[in-house]
Each structure stands twice: as structure tokens, then as C-alpha cells.
């Protein structure tokens, strides 16, 4: 799955999407999505990278717990055959929730 395919996939949620963050002063109203590739978990063989595996974090930001939006994101990931781990935190100084979906992309 390529960078552009990830953007297209996330746009299915009909929410604003940015890589890593929105520029200062340009953040849209909540809810919105950000995604990033924080690291790799590549497979090695014969002194080379045999298979590139990118960690993919998808961050959903909301001002309240929103199971419907979370379900929409989870259905999109399931439809695109991306297994995921999910966690969430309340960001007190920003007054918003971050729901984090972690998955991996092969290739890209």
C-alpha cells in the first residue's frame, strides 16, 4: 500500500486527513485524522532488507468519545485488510481524545 493509497483509504471516512500534523493555525475542527510512519520493522535476509515493513499509526482526534466515528475507521481498516491495535488517551491541555490505530504496511 502506497502513501497515496493510504490517503485515499482514510478519505473514505469523510474527515480531514494530514500526514503527521496540520500546519499551525490550519487545524480543522474536530474530528480529524493524522497518520505517520514512525518506524520500520523490516525483514532481513542475506545482508539486505528482504521485505520492507512500515509501521503505520492512524490518529483520530475528537472532542468527545465517538464510537460511531471509531467504528467507521475500524470498518475501513477491516475492509482494506489491515489488522490493527487500538488505544486511546485524553489530551487534557488540548481538550481532546486521541484514538490511535497501529498497523503495518508491507512494501509501500
N, C-alpha and C positions, 0 to 999 in steps of 0.2 A: 504494500500500500504506500503510495507516494504522499508527499506533503500536500499537493493539490487535492488528491483523493480524500485525505483526512478532512480538509476544509469543506469539501463538497459533502462528505458524510455528516459533519457536525452542523452544517447549514440546514440539514433536514429537521433540526429541532426548532427552526424559525427563531433563533436567538442570535444576537450579535456574537461574533467569534473573532478572536485575535490570537496571534502567536505570542505566548508568554505574558503580555500585558497590553493594555491600551495606552496610548501616549498620554502623558499628564494633561489633565484638563479635557480629554476626549473620551473618558469612560462613559459608556451609555448607562441608561437607567437599568437597574436590576430587573430581572435576571439576565446574566450573560455568561458566555463560556470563554475560557482561555485554555490553550493546550501548549505543551512543550515536550521536548525530548531531553530529559535531564541526564541521561547516560545511556550506555550500551551494555549489552550482556552477550557479546559476540561469542560464537563457537570457533575454536581454533583447531587447525589440523596442518601438519607438515609445515610448521613455522609460518603460517599465514592465517588470515581471517577466512575461515571456511564458509561461515554464514553470518551476515550482519543481522543483529537483532537489536532494535531500538526500543528502549523503554519509552512509553507514551503516557503522559499524565494529562488528563482532561479534568479541568476545574470548573465546576458550576458554582456561580455566586448568586445568592438570593438574599432577600431581606427577611425572609421567614421560611420555616420548614415548608417545602413544597413537594409533597410526594408525587403529584401529577407530573411535574417537570422532571423529577428524578426518574420516574417510570418511563417517560418519553426518551430520555438519554439512554437508559438501560435497554430499552427495546431497539434503539438504533444500533447500539453496540452488539446486541444479540443478533440482529438481522445481518450485520456485517461480519458475523462470526468472530468477534473479538471478546474472548473471556476477560473478565475484569475483577479487580479487588476494589472495594468501596470503603471510604472512610469519610468522616465529616468533622468539622470544628466550627465553633463560633468565634469570629474575629471581633473581639469586643471593641477595639479602637476604631474599627471600620463599620460596626453595627451590621454585620452580615455573616451569613453562613458560607463556608466553602465545603462543597461536597466533591471529594477527589475520587476519580476513577483511574486506576492504574492498570495498564495492559502493555502488551508488547507487539511490535510490528516487525515482521520479517522482511528483509530487503529494504526497499524504500529508497 
